[in-house]
Structures are given as C-alpha cells and as structure tokens.
Amino acid sequence: MTDEEQSPEHKAAEARALQFEAIAVQIRLNRDAKFGGAFLVIPPGDAEPFSSLMLNQDEAAIFWGAIKSLGEVALGTLEAANRQQQGFRRG
C-alpha cells in the first residue's frame, strides 16, 4: 500500500509511531551517557506532542516531577480554554 492509498487515520498512526522511534534513536545515540529517563506524550486531537530524554541524572523525583509539571501545564491550558468558552455562552 502506498502513502496515497493510506487513510488519514493510518497516516496519523504512522506519524505517532515515528515519534516513538525517534526517541529510541536518541536513547541509542546517547548510550554512553547516564540514562535519567525518557518519555513521550502524544495527547489526542491536535495538541502538540512532547518528548524528553534526561541524561546524567538518576533522581526519580526529577523524572516524575517533569512529567507532573507537563501535565499540570496542559490541564491549566485546557481549563483556561474551557472557562473562556463558558464566558461566551448565553443562557
């Protein structure tokens, strides 16, 4: 099946899979560094994905704190957008 024959859903799935492969490449390229964690977050919809490879640190709290902060920022953005939408509703 060529790219032209793939459905938009299949193309999107392939694009998401390639992001995981890219972080794997970065892990391999940095194999001599001390691994401090890696993550890739791909939210649904058109939100931007985020990936991080942490090197030369071994504190689990730093790793989990980064993920927590990323989630808190994303939720704050969504909540602000919801409040703004509700402000324009008429009852």
N, CA, C and O atoms as CSV, one atom per row, in Angstrom:
chain,resi,resn,atom,element,x,y,z
A,1,MET,N,N,0.851,-1.179,0.000
A,1,MET,CA,C,0.000,0.000,0.000
A,1,MET,C,C,0.898,1.243,0.000
A,1,MET,O,O,1.802,1.360,0.828
A,2,THR,N,N,0.650,2.150,-0.912
A,2,THR,CA,C,1.439,3.378,-0.990
A,2,THR,C,C,0.867,4.421,-0.040
A,2,THR,O,O,-0.238,4.267,0.481
A,3,ASP,N,N,1.640,5.486,0.177
A,3,ASP,CA,C,1.181,6.575,1.039
A,3,ASP,C,C,-0.133,7.169,0.550
A,3,ASP,O,O,-0.991,7.552,1.346
A,4,GLU,N,N,-0.280,7.242,-0.777
A,4,GLU,CA,C,-1.500,7.824,-1.329
A,4,GLU,C,C,-2.727,6.968,-1.022
A,4,GLU,O,O,-3.843,7.480,-0.937
A,5,GLU,N,N,-2.513,5.653,-0.854
A,5,GLU,CA,C,-3.623,4.741,-0.608
A,5,GLU,C,C,-3.985,4.627,0.876
A,5,GLU,O,O,-5.031,4.073,1.211
A,6,GLN,N,N,-3.143,5.140,1.760
A,6,GLN,CA,C,-3.420,5.053,3.195
A,6,GLN,C,C,-4.495,6.049,3.596
A,6,GLN,O,O,-4.562,7.164,3.079
A,7,SER,N,N,-5.323,5.624,4.519
A,7,SER,CA,C,-6.346,6.528,5.044
A,7,SER,C,C,-5.683,7.564,5.939
A,7,SER,O,O,-4.566,7.343,6.406
A,8,PRO,N,N,-6.343,8.688,6.189
A,8,PRO,CA,C,-5.786,9.693,7.099
A,8,PRO,C,C,-5.500,9.118,8.492
A,8,PRO,O,O,-4.529,9.510,9.140
A,9,GLU,N,N,-6.338,8.198,8.944
A,9,GLU,CA,C,-6.130,7.589,10.257
A,9,GLU,C,C,-4.850,6.762,10.285
A,9,GLU,O,O,-4.107,6.785,11.267
A,10,HIS,N,N,-4.599,6.032,9.199
A,10,HIS,CA,C,-3.383,5.220,9.127
A,10,HIS,C,C,-2.145,6.106,9.037
A,10,HIS,O,O,-1.113,5.792,9.631
A,11,LYS,N,N,-2.241,7.205,8.301
A,11,LYS,CA,C,-1.116,8.143,8.214
A,11,LYS,C,C,-0.827,8.756,9.578
A,11,LYS,O,O,0.334,8.914,9.953
A,12,ALA,N,N,-1.870,9.102,10.319
A,12,ALA,CA,C,-1.687,9.682,11.646
A,12,ALA,C,C,-1.061,8.667,12.600
A,12,ALA,O,O,-0.195,9.019,13.401
A,13,ALA,N,N,-1.494,7.417,12.516
A,13,ALA,CA,C,-0.921,6.365,13.358
A,13,ALA,C,C,0.562,6.183,13.042
A,13,ALA,O,O,1.375,6.017,13.951
A,14,GLU,N,N,0.907,6.211,11.784
A,14,GLU,CA,C,2.311,6.069,11.390
A,14,GLU,C,C,3.141,7.246,11.905
A,14,GLU,O,O,4.267,7.058,12.367
A,15,ALA,N,N,2.593,8.444,11.828
A,15,ALA,CA,C,3.307,9.619,12.330
A,15,ALA,C,C,3.550,9.509,13.834
A,15,ALA,O,O,4.624,9.872,14.313
A,16,ARG,N,N,2.568,9.016,14.577
A,16,ARG,CA,C,2.746,8.828,16.024
A,16,ARG,C,C,3.817,7.772,16.297
A,16,ARG,O,O,4.661,7.957,17.173
A,17,ALA,N,N,3.785,6.688,15.566
A,17,ALA,CA,C,4.771,5.618,15.759
A,17,ALA,C,C,6.182,6.120,15.477
A,17,ALA,O,O,7.126,5.737,16.168
A,18,LEU,N,N,6.331,6.968,14.473
A,18,LEU,CA,C,7.648,7.505,14.144
A,18,LEU,C,C,8.220,8.351,15.283
A,18,LEU,O,O,9.437,8.415,15.456
A,19,GLN,N,N,7.359,8.991,16.050
A,19,GLN,CA,C,7.840,9.779,17.186
A,19,GLN,C,C,8.462,8.874,18.253
A,19,GLN,O,O,9.455,9.244,18.879
A,20,PHE,N,N,7.885,7.704,18.457
A,20,PHE,CA,C,8.468,6.752,19.402
A,20,PHE,C,C,9.815,6.244,18.883
A,20,PHE,O,O,10.764,6.077,19.650
A,21,GLU,N,N,9.884,6.006,17.591
A,21,GLU,CA,C,11.140,5.562,17.010
A,21,GLU,C,C,12.218,6.635,17.146
A,21,GLU,O,O,13.386,6.314,17.365
A,22,ALA,N,N,11.836,7.904,17.020
A,22,ALA,CA,C,12.804,8.999,17.136
A,22,ALA,C,C,13.388,9.074,18.548
A,22,ALA,O,O,14.589,9.300,18.701
A,23,ILE,N,N,12.563,8.889,19.579
A,23,ILE,CA,C,13.094,8.918,20.946
A,23,ILE,C,C,13.986,7.699,21.176
A,23,ILE,O,O,14.974,7.792,21.904
A,24,ALA,N,N,13.656,6.564,20.570
A,24,ALA,CA,C,14.512,5.379,20.678
A,24,ALA,C,C,15.879,5.640,20.046
A,24,ALA,O,O,16.903,5.215,20.580
A,25,VAL,N,N,15.895,6.331,18.923
A,25,VAL,CA,C,17.162,6.685,18.278
A,25,VAL,C,C,17.995,7.557,19.208
A,25,VAL,O,O,19.201,7.348,19.340
A,26,GLN,N,N,17.358,8.537,19.854
A,26,GLN,CA,C,18.085,9.419,20.767
A,26,GLN,C,C,18.669,8.639,21.947
A,26,GLN,O,O,19.787,8.914,22.381
A,27,ILE,N,N,17.926,7.683,22.456
A,27,ILE,CA,C,18.437,6.845,23.551
A,27,ILE,C,C,19.668,6.077,23.080
A,27,ILE,O,O,20.673,6.007,23.788
A,28,ARG,N,N,19.587,5.502,21.883
A,28,ARG,CA,C,20.728,4.749,21.359
A,28,ARG,C,C,21.942,5.649,21.129
A,28,ARG,O,O,23.069,5.266,21.441
A,29,LEU,N,N,21.712,6.839,20.585
A,29,LEU,CA,C,22.816,7.763,20.309
A,29,LEU,C,C,23.520,8.220,21.589
A,29,LEU,O,O,24.705,8.552,21.570
A,30,ASN,N,N,22.785,8.232,22.687
A,30,ASN,CA,C,23.335,8.694,23.963
A,30,ASN,C,C,23.616,7.536,24.918
A,30,ASN,O,O,23.578,7.709,26.137
A,31,ARG,N,N,23.895,6.371,24.372
A,31,ARG,CA,C,24.070,5.173,25.196
A,31,ARG,C,C,25.233,5.267,26.163
A,31,ARG,O,O,25.243,4.550,27.163
A,32,ASP,N,N,26.216,6.122,25.906
A,32,ASP,CA,C,27.353,6.255,26.809
A,32,ASP,C,C,27.072,7.194,27.979
A,32,ASP,O,O,27.829,7.222,28.949
A,33,ALA,N,N,25.998,7.952,27.892
A,33,ALA,CA,C,25.626,8.853,28.984
A,33,ALA,C,C,24.790,8.093,30.010
A,33,ALA,O,O,24.170,7.075,29.702
A,34,LYS,N,N,24.789,8.602,31.210
A,34,LYS,CA,C,23.961,8.002,32.261
A,34,LYS,C,C,22.494,8.298,31.950
A,34,LYS,O,O,22.100,9.458,31.829
A,35,PHE,N,N,21.698,7.252,31.821
A,35,PHE,CA,C,20.282,7.395,31.473
A,35,PHE,C,C,19.495,7.884,32.681
A,35,PHE,O,O,19.559,7.287,33.756
A,36,GLY,N,N,18.759,8.964,32.500
A,36,GLY,CA,C,17.970,9.531,33.584
A,36,GLY,C,C,16.473,9.450,33.355
A,36,GLY,O,O,15.697,9.980,34.150
A,37,GLY,N,N,16.058,8.798,32.287
A,37,GLY,CA,C,14.641,8.648,31.996
A,37,GLY,C,C,14.293,9.231,30.638
A,37,GLY,O,O,15.014,10.077,30.107
A,38,ALA,N,N,13.197,8.777,30.090
A,38,ALA,CA,C,12.712,9.280,28.808
A,38,ALA,C,C,11.203,9.131,28.777
A,38,ALA,O,O,10.646,8.189,29.340
A,39,PHE,N,N,10.558,10.063,28.119
A,39,PHE,CA,C,9.123,9.935,27.940
A,39,PHE,C,C,8.687,10.667,26.681
A,39,PHE,O,O,9.330,11.611,26.221
A,40,LEU,N,N,7.597,10.207,26.157
A,40,LEU,CA,C,6.952,10.815,25.000
A,40,LEU,C,C,5.477,10.872,25.310
A,40,LEU,O,O,4.856,9.856,25.623
A,41,VAL,N,N,4.920,12.059,25.223
A,41,VAL,CA,C,3.491,12.256,25.479
A,41,VAL,C,C,2.857,12.721,24.172
A,41,VAL,O,O,3.235,13.749,23.611
A,42,ILE,N,N,1.893,11.950,23.702
A,42,ILE,CA,C,1.162,12.307,22.493
A,42,ILE,C,C,-0.310,12.413,22.870
A,42,ILE,O,O,-1.012,11.404,22.927
A,43,PRO,N,N,-0.782,13.637,23.128
A,43,PRO,CA,C,-2.185,13.790,23.510
A,43,PRO,C,C,-3.116,13.573,22.310
A,43,PRO,O,O,-2.687,13.652,21.160
A,44,PRO,N,N,-4.367,13.306,22.588
A,44,PRO,CA,C,-5.330,13.168,21.487
A,44,PRO,C,C,-5.593,14.518,20.831
A,44,PRO,O,O,-5.244,15.568,21.368
A,45,GLY,N,N,-6.198,14.465,19.695
A,45,GLY,CA,C,-6.547,15.696,18.995
A,45,GLY,C,C,-5.330,16.342,18.357
A,45,GLY,O,O,-4.395,15.660,17.936
A,46,ASP,N,N,-5.355,17.657,18.291
A,46,ASP,CA,C,-4.275,18.371,17.608
A,46,ASP,C,C,-3.277,19.013,18.566
A,46,ASP,O,O,-2.496,19.875,18.162
A,47,ALA,N,N,-3.297,18.600,19.829
A,47,ALA,CA,C,-2.331,19.119,20.795
A,47,ALA,C,C,-0.928,18.646,20.432
A,47,ALA,O,O,-0.746,17.564,19.873
A,48,GLU,N,N,0.042,19.461,20.755
A,48,GLU,CA,C,1.426,19.157,20.428
A,48,GLU,C,C,1.982,18.032,21.294
A,48,GLU,O,O,1.763,18.025,22.505
A,49,PRO,N,N,2.694,17.087,20.697
A,49,PRO,CA,C,3.367,16.063,21.492
A,49,PRO,C,C,4.581,16.660,22.190
A,49,PRO,O,O,5.071,17.723,21.809
A,50,PHE,N,N,5.059,15.966,23.212
A,50,PHE,CA,C,6.227,16.415,23.951
A,50,PHE,C,C,7.069,15.205,24.298
A,50,PHE,O,O,6.555,14.196,24.782
A,51,SER,N,N,8.367,15.308,24.048
A,51,SER,CA,C,9.263,14.216,24.418
A,51,SER,C,C,10.451,14.779,25.178
A,51,SER,O,O,10.828,15.940,25.016
A,52,SER,N,N,11.022,13.935,25.999
A,52,SER,CA,C,12.189,14.343,26.771
A,52,SER,C,C,13.070,13.131,27.019
A,52,SER,O,O,12.592,12.044,27.342
A,53,LEU,N,N,14.353,13.342,26.861
A,53,LEU,CA,C,15.361,12.355,27.222
A,53,LEU,C,C,16.245,13.017,28.259
A,53,LEU,O,O,16.894,14.026,27.981
A,54,MET,N,N,16.270,12.458,29.440
A,54,MET,CA,C,17.063,13.018,30.529
A,54,MET,C,C,18.348,12.211,30.659
A,54,MET,O,O,18.330,10.981,30.709
A,55,LEU,N,N,19.442,12.919,30.712
A,55,LEU,CA,C,20.742,12.271,30.795
A,55,LEU,C,C,21.507,12.775,32.015
A,55,LEU,O,O,21.284,13.884,32.500
A,56,ASN,N,N,22.401,11.940,32.488
A,56,ASN,CA,C,23.332,12.279,33.554
A,56,ASN,C,C,22.648,12.705,34.845
A,56,ASN,O,O,23.117,13.608,35.538
A,57,GLN,N,N,21.571,12.070,35.153
A,57,GLN,CA,C,20.899,12.249,36.440
A,57,GLN,C,C,20.186,10.951,36.768
A,57,GLN,O,O,19.755,10.219,35.878
A,58,ASP,N,N,20.070,10.678,38.060
A,58,ASP,CA,C,19.415,9.420,38.443
A,58,ASP,C,C,18.358,9.619,39.519
A,58,ASP,O,O,17.980,8.671,40.206
A,59,GLU,N,N,17.884,10.845,39.665
A,59,GLU,CA,C,16.857,11.134,40.659
A,59,GLU,C,C,15.470,10.866,40.064
A,59,GLU,O,O,15.039,11.551,39.137
A,60,ALA,N,N,14.798,9.887,40.595
A,60,ALA,CA,C,13.459,9.560,40.109
A,60,ALA,C,C,12.504,10.744,40.294
A,60,ALA,O,O,11.607,10.955,39.478
A,61,ALA,N,N,12.699,11.510,41.365
A,61,ALA,CA,C,11.817,12.652,41.627
A,61,ALA,C,C,11.905,13.697,40.514
A,61,ALA,O,O,10.901,14.323,40.175
A,62,ILE,N,N,13.081,13.889,39.950
A,62,ILE,CA,C,13.237,14.848,38.847
A,62,ILE,C,C,12.468,14.357,37.631
A,62,ILE,O,O,11.777,15.133,36.970
A,63,PHE,N,N,12.590,13.080,37.340
A,63,PHE,CA,C,11.878,12.497,36.205
A,63,PHE,C,C,10.367,12.650,36.373
A,63,PHE,O,O,9.691,13.184,35.493
A,64,TRP,N,N,9.843,12.181,37.504
A,64,TRP,CA,C,8.395,12.232,37.726
A,64,TRP,C,C,7.908,13.664,37.894
A,64,TRP,O,O,6.780,13.978,37.513
A,65,GLY,N,N,8.731,14.533,38.453
A,65,GLY,CA,C,8.357,15.942,38.580
A,65,GLY,C,C,8.190,16.605,37.220
A,65,GLY,O,O,7.299,17.434,37.032
A,66,ALA,N,N,9.048,16.241,36.273
A,66,ALA,CA,C,8.929,16.797,34.919
A,66,ALA,C,C,7.618,16.371,34.275
A,66,ALA,O,O,6.937,17.180,33.646
A,67,ILE,N,N,7.269,15.113,34.432
A,67,ILE,CA,C,6.014,14.623,33.855
A,67,ILE,C,C,4.820,15.293,34.537
A,67,ILE,O,O,3.864,15.696,33.873
A,68,LYS,N,N,4.882,15.410,35.866
A,68,LYS,CA,C,3.792,16.052,36.612
A,68,LYS,C,C,3.623,17.501,36.172
A,68,LYS,O,O,2.500,17.955,35.951
A,69,SER,N,N,4.726,18.228,36.042
A,69,SER,CA,C,4.658,19.636,35.632
A,69,SER,C,C,4.074,19.779,34.236
A,69,SER,O,O,3.261,20.669,33.985
A,70,LEU,N,N,4.485,18.912,33.340
A,70,LEU,CA,C,3.956,18.942,31.979
A,70,LEU,C,C,2.442,18.736,31.991
A,70,LEU,O,O,1.709,19.444,31.300
A,71,GLY,N,N,1.983,17.773,32.772
A,71,GLY,CA,C,0.543,17.522,32.875
A,71,GLY,C,C,-0.207,18.693,33.487
A,71,GLY,O,O,-1.295,19.042,33.028
A,72,GLU,N,N,0.363,19.304,34.519
A,72,GLU,CA,C,-0.293,20.439,35.167
A,72,GLU,C,C,-0.425,21.625,34.219
A,72,GLU,O,O,-1.455,22.299,34.202
A,73,VAL,N,N,0.616,21.881,33.431
A,73,VAL,CA,C,0.556,22.978,32.461
A,73,VAL,C,C,-0.515,22.695,31.406
A,73,VAL,O,O,-1.296,23.579,31.054
A,74,ALA,N,N,-0.548,21.460,30.905
A,74,ALA,CA,C,-1.541,21.095,29.888
A,74,ALA,C,C,-2.958,21.224,30.440
A,74,ALA,O,O,-3.846,21.754,29.772
A,75,LEU,N,N,-3.162,20.737,31.661
A,75,LEU,CA,C,-4.501,20.843,32.262
A,75,LEU,C,C,-4.887,22.301,32.496
A,75,LEU,O,O,-6.039,22.678,32.282
A,76,GLY,N,N,-3.948,23.109,32.927
A,76,GLY,CA,C,-4.223,24.531,33.129
A,76,GLY,C,C,-4.634,25.214,31.842
A,76,GLY,O,O,-5.542,26.045,31.834
A,77,THR,N,N,-3.975,24.870,30.770
A,77,THR,CA,C,-4.317,25.436,29.460
A,77,THR,C,C,-5.723,25.021,29.041
A,77,THR,O,O,-6.500,25.843,28.555
A,78,LEU,N,N,-6.048,23.742,29.230
A,78,LEU,CA,C,-7.391,23.260,28.885
A,78,LEU,C,C,-8.465,23.911,29.750
A,78,LEU,O,O,-9.527,24.283,29.250
A,79,GLU,N,N,-8.194,24.047,31.036
A,79,GLU,CA,C,-9.162,24.670,31.936
A,79,GLU,C,C,-9.390,26.133,31.573
A,79,GLU,O,O,-10.525,26.608,31.613
A,80,ALA,N,N,-8.334,26.848,31.220
A,80,ALA,CA,C,-8.474,28.248,30.814
A,80,ALA,C,C,-9.299,28.362,29.536
A,80,ALA,O,O,-10.135,29.256,29.409
A,81,ALA,N,N,-9.066,27.466,28.602
A,81,ALA,CA,C,-9.844,27.477,27.358
A,81,ALA,C,C,-11.306,27.181,27.637
A,81,ALA,O,O,-12.183,27.802,27.036
A,82,ASN,N,N,-11.589,26.241,28.542
A,82,ASN,CA,C,-12.976,25.922,28.898
A,82,ASN,C,C,-13.652,27.108,29.565
A,82,ASN,O,O,-14.810,27.408,29.275
A,83,ARG,N,N,-12.936,27.787,30.459
A,83,ARG,CA,C,-13.519,28.972,31.121
A,83,ARG,C,C,-13.830,30.051,30.106
A,83,ARG,O,O,-14.871,30.703,30.187
A,84,GLN,N,N,-12.941,30.244,29.155
A,84,GLN,CA,C,-13.154,31.266,28.141
A,84,GLN,C,C,-14.373,30.925,27.287
A,84,GLN,O,O,-15.177,31.802,26.971
A,85,GLN,N,N,-14.512,29.647,26.914
A,85,GLN,CA,C,-15.675,29.233,26.124
A,85,GLN,C,C,-16.957,29.433,26.903
A,85,GLN,O,O,-17.954,29.894,26.347
A,86,GLN,N,N,-16.947,29.095,28.179
A,86,GLN,CA,C,-18.143,29.249,29.007
A,86,GLN,C,C,-18.519,30.715,29.170
A,86,GLN,O,O,-19.696,31.047,29.308
A,87,GLY,N,N,-17.521,31.588,29.153
A,87,GLY,CA,C,-17.787,33.015,29.274
A,87,GLY,C,C,-18.543,33.576,28.084
A,87,GLY,O,O,-19.207,34.605,28.209
A,88,PHE,N,N,-18.458,32.924,26.937
A,88,PHE,CA,C,-19.124,33.402,25.737
A,88,PHE,C,C,-20.483,32.738,25.505
A,88,PHE,O,O,-21.185,33.067,24.548
A,89,ARG,N,N,-20.842,31.821,26.365
A,89,ARG,CA,C,-22.151,31.165,26.217
A,89,ARG,C,C,-23.260,32.075,26.699
A,89,ARG,O,O,-23.091,32.884,27.611
A,90,ARG,N,N,-24.374,31.916,26.068
A,90,ARG,CA,C,-25.570,32.657,26.512
A,90,ARG,C,C,-26.581,31.652,27.012
A,90,ARG,O,O,-26.826,30.627,26.374
A,91,GLY,N,N,-27.155,31.945,28.136
A,91,GLY,CA,C,-28.077,31.000,28.746
A,91,GLY,C,C,-29.477,31.190,28.447
A,91,GLY,O,O,-30.319,30.430,28.926
